[in-house]
Amino acid sequence: MKKSMLLALVAISIISCGKKEEKKDELYPENVAEAVSSEDQLIADGKKLFESNKAACFSCHQMDKKVIGPSIKEIAKIYKEQNGDMVAFLRKKADPIVDPSQYNVMETNFAILKTMSDEELKSLEAYMMSTIK
């Protein structure tokens, strides 16, 4: 009786330990996939917002060439090189670093940007920065 009780306890211990390890191993890939997925989603949201009528960024900024404002890639490159904070600039909490001479043109858009959430502005930044990866 004692032997069968001891064997049952050992079996339960082994089974429960194995399940804990299995759960631990299962969670790690999901967390990584979630992080990648959420970054991809942020970029996709930023692209959608950039091209929308709500933000209308596309009317002044193109991917590879200067139109009214500098290109998306030029903006992203300069912000990366200078470790700039694009969201702070869009919130009027940082000076322009890309083309200060064009600031007056961009300033007219701050009324639109003021209506956007921080998450929306972060998505715009993520999209623009993703163009130079």
C-alpha positions in Angstrom: 0.0 0.0 0.0 2.8 2.4 0.9 4.6 1.6 -2.3 1.6 2.2 -4.5 1.0 5.5 -2.6 4.6 6.6 -3.1 4.5 5.7 -6.8 1.3 7.7 -7.2 2.9 10.7 -5.6 6.0 10.4 -7.8 3.8 10.0 -10.9 1.8 13.1 -10.0 4.9 15.1 -9.3 6.4 14.2 -12.6 3.3 14.9 -14.6 2.7 18.2 -12.9 6.3 19.3 -13.4 6.2 18.4 -17.0 3.0 20.4 -17.6 4.5 23.5 -16.0 7.5 23.3 -18.3 5.3 22.8 -21.3 3.3 25.9 -20.5 6.4 27.9 -20.0 7.8 26.8 -23.4 4.4 27.5 -25.1 4.1 31.0 -23.7 7.5 32.3 -24.9 6.9 32.0 -28.6 3.4 33.5 -28.3 4.8 36.5 -26.5 7.5 37.0 -29.2 4.8 36.6 -31.9 2.6 39.1 -30.1 5.4 41.6 -29.9 6.2 41.3 -33.6 2.6 41.3 -34.5 1.9 44.5 -32.4 4.9 46.3 -34.0 3.6 45.3 -37.5 0.2 46.4 -36.5 1.5 49.8 -35.3 3.3 50.3 -38.6 0.2 49.2 -40.6 -1.9 51.6 -38.5 0.6 54.4 -39.2 0.6 53.8 -42.9 -3.2 53.8 -43.0 -3.3 57.1 -41.0 -0.6 58.6 -43.1 -2.6 57.9 -46.3 -5.9 58.9 -44.8 -7.8 62.1 -45.2 -7.7 62.5 -41.4 -4.0 63.1 -41.4 -3.4 63.9 -45.1 0.4 63.6 -44.7 0.5 62.2 -48.2 -0.4 65.5 -49.7 2.9 67.0 -48.7 5.2 64.0 -48.2 6.0 61.2 -50.7 8.1 58.1 -50.0 11.3 58.9 -52.0 11.0 62.5 -53.2 10.4 66.0 -51.9 7.1 67.4 -52.9 6.0 70.2 -50.6 7.7 68.7 -47.6 10.7 66.3 -47.4 10.3 62.7 -48.3 9.3 60.1 -45.7 12.7 58.4 -46.1 14.6 61.6 -45.6 12.6 62.5 -42.5 13.1 59.0 -41.0 16.8 59.0 -41.9 17.5 62.3 -40.2 15.4 61.5 -37.1 17.3 58.2 -36.8 20.7 59.9 -37.3 20.0 62.7 -34.8 18.1 60.4 -32.4 15.1 62.8 -32.7 11.7 62.5 -31.2 9.2 62.7 -34.0 6.2 62.6 -31.7 7.5 65.5 -29.6 7.9 67.5 -32.8 4.4 66.7 -33.9 3.2 67.8 -30.5 5.1 71.0 -30.9 7.4 70.1 -28.0 10.6 69.8 -30.1 12.2 72.0 -32.7 12.2 70.9 -36.4 15.3 69.1 -37.4 14.7 68.0 -41.0 14.1 71.3 -42.8 13.6 74.2 -40.4 13.0 76.6 -43.3 9.8 74.7 -44.1 8.5 74.9 -40.6 5.9 77.5 -41.4 4.3 75.3 -44.0 4.2 72.3 -41.6 2.9 74.5 -38.8 -0.5 74.8 -40.5 -1.0 71.1 -39.9 -0.5 71.2 -36.2 -4.3 71.9 -35.8 -4.9 68.5 -37.4 -2.2 66.8 -35.4 -3.6 68.2 -32.1 -6.7 66.1 -32.6 -4.7 62.9 -32.8 -3.9 60.6 -29.9 -0.4 59.8 -28.8 -1.0 56.3 -30.1 -1.9 57.6 -33.5 1.2 59.8 -33.6 3.4 56.9 -32.5 1.9 54.8 -35.3 2.9 57.5 -37.8 6.4 57.5 -36.4 6.6 53.7 -36.5 5.5 53.7 -40.2 7.9 56.4 -41.2 10.8 54.8 -39.4 10.0 51.4 -40.9 10.8 52.8 -44.4 14.5 52.9 -43.6 15.0 49.5 -42.0 
